[in-house]
Amino acid sequence: MSASRLPATAPWRTILQQSWPILISSWAGIVFAVMDTAMVGHTDAIDLQAMSLGASIYITVFVGLMGVIHALIPIVAQHFGARQPALAGHAWGQGIWLALALSGVGAASLLFPDFWLALSGDIQPAVRERVAGYLAALALALPSALLFRTIYATATAISQTRGVMLINVGSVAFKLLFNLWFIFGGLGLAPMGAVGAGAATLVVNWMMLAAGWWMVGRHPAFTALGLRIGRPRWADQKALLRLGLPMGGSYLIEVCAFSFMALLVARDGLYASGAQQILANLVALCYMLPMSLSLSTASLTAQAVGARQLAEARRNGLHGIALVIIGALLTNLVLIFAQTQIVALYTDEAQVAVIALALLQIAPWFHFWDAMHCISAYILRAYKIAIVPLMLQIIILTGLGLIGGWWLGYGPGAGRLAPVVAWFMPGAPVGAGTMWVMAMAGLALTSLLLFAWYGHTLRRQRPAR
C-alpha cells in the first residue's frame, strides 16, 4: 500500500483528527439518555424509576447486539487498508442482513420485561406498566438503530465519520422537540412521561436511518466501496459472527454491570434508583471520550494491519493509549470539582441529589479504569483478537465485578465491604456503593491483563522496518 493511503503525520495527530467527529457523534447519542433522565426527572419519581429500569434493560440488549455489528469495523478497515474496496462494500451488505436478524431477537426480548424486573424485587404496578410501555416503543426503534450502526461502523472503518457526526448532532434537536411534546404533552397530546421518552427515540431513530441511507448513496467515499446488499451468504455471516459474537459478548458484559446494578439498586427505593441512574448517565457520558479515541486508534491500527505495515500499527496503538490516559486525567478534574453543579442539572429532587452526590465520589476512580479497559480492548480488536478479551471479561468483570458486587452488596456477604465503601464514597448506600467498588476493581484487573496481552501480541509481531 502506498504511503498516501495511510496517515503520514504523527499518529497522535491523526487519531485526534479522526476521533473528534466520533466523540461528537457519541456525545450526541448519549445526550439522548441524559436528556431523557433530566426531563423525566422533572416529572415524578415513579416515571424516573420506570425510565431508569427500562433504559437499563434496553441498553443491555442494544449494546450487546451493537457489539456484534461492530465486527464490521476491523473487517472493513483491514479490507480498506489492503486496497480491496469491493470486499469492504460486500462486508457492509452482509452486515445489513445480520442487523435485521439481530433486530428480531432483540425486539422480542424487550417485549417481555418481567424477566428482567424479577431482579428488582417488589416493583410498584405503576412503575412496571410504564417500563413495559417504554420498552415497547424501543422494540420498534431497535431495527433502525442497528441498521444505522452498520453505516456508523463502515464510516469509522474508512475514517469518514463527519457525515455520521452531522446526522447525530441534528438528531439531538429533533429528540428535544419530540421529548418536550411526548413527555410533557401539548398540542392535544396527554403527558406520557417515561413512555413519551421511548416514543421520541422511536421517531428520531428512523429519521436518522433515513439520513444515513441517503448519505451512503451519495458520498463519494462510500460509493467508491460499491456498497451492495446482495443475498446473505452463510460463509460471510460466519466470518462476521466469529468476530462479532465475542465482541458483542464483551460489550454485553461491560454494560451488564450498569444494567444489573440499576435493577439491584431498585431494592433500595425510588431515590437510590434515581441517583444510580444519574451516576450511570454521567459515567456513560465521560466514557465517550476514551471510546472515540479508542475507535479511531483501532480503525487506524486495523488499516495498517491490513496494509501489513506492522510498525505503523504499533505506533498507532501506543499513541492512542497515551491520548486516552491524558483524556481520562482531564475528565477527572471536571468530575472532582463540578459534582454539585452536575447533579443540579439532573434533578430537583433533594433526596435523589443527596444520594447522587455520595455516589459520584467514586466517578473519577471508576472513569480512569473504564478508559483503560476501553483502549486495551479496542486495540486488540484491531488485530481481530476478540476471544481473549471476552474470556477475561467473563471471568473478571462478571465473576469479580458483577457477581462479587451482588454477593457483597445484596447477597450473603452484604455489608462486608462497608468500610471500603465509606472510604471511597462516604454517605452512599452500602449496597449501591459496593456494586460500584467491585465493578471498578473488575475493570482495573481486566485492563491490566488486556494490556499484558497486547504486549504479548506486539512481541509476536515482527514489523517491517
Sequence and secondary structure as in RCSB ss.txt:
>XXXX:A:sequence
MSASRLPATAPWRTILQQSWPILISSWAGIVFAVMDTAMVGHTDAIDLQAMSLGASIYITVFVGLMGVIHALIPI
VAQHFGARQPALAGHAWGQGIWLALALSGVGAASLLFPDFWLALSGDIQPAVRERVAGYLAALALALPSALLFRT
IYATATAISQTRGVMLINVGSVAFKLLFNLWFIFGGLGLAPMGAVGAGAATLVVNWMMLAAGWWMVGRHPAFTAL
GLRIGRPRWADQKALLRLGLPMGGSYLIEVCAFSFMALLVARDGLYASGAQQILANLVALCYMLPMSLSLSTASL
TAQAVGARQLAEARRNGLHGIALVIIGALLTNLVLIFAQTQIVALYTDEAQVAVIALALLQIAPWFHFWDAMHCI
SAYILRAYKIAIVPLMLQIIILTGLGLIGGWWLGYGPGAGRLAPVVAWFMPGAPVGAGTMWVMAMAGLALTSLLL
FAWYGHTLRRQRPAR
>XXXX:A:secstr
  TTTS  S HHHHHHHHHHHHHHHHHHHHHHHHHHHHHHTTT HHHHHHHHHHHHHHHHHHHHHHHHHTTHHHH
HHHHHHTT HHHHHHHHHHHHHHHHHHHHHHHHHHT THHHHGGG S  HHHHHHHHHHHHHHHHHHHHHHHHHH
HHHHHHHTT  HHHHHHHHHHHHHHHHHHHHHHH BTTB   THHHHHHHHHHHHHHHHHHHHHHHTT HHHHTT
T       HHHHHHHHHHHHHHHHHHHHHHHHHHHHHHHHGGG HHHHHHHHHHHHHHHHHHHHHHHHHHHHHHH
HHHHHHTT HHHHHHHHHHHHHHHHHHHHHHHHHHHH HHHHHHHH   HHHHHHHHHHGGGHHHHHHHHHHHHH
HHHHHHHTT  HHHHHHIIIIIIIIIIIHHHHHHTSTTTTTTHHHHHHHSTTS HHHHHHHHHHHHHHHHHHHHH
HHHHHHHHHH     
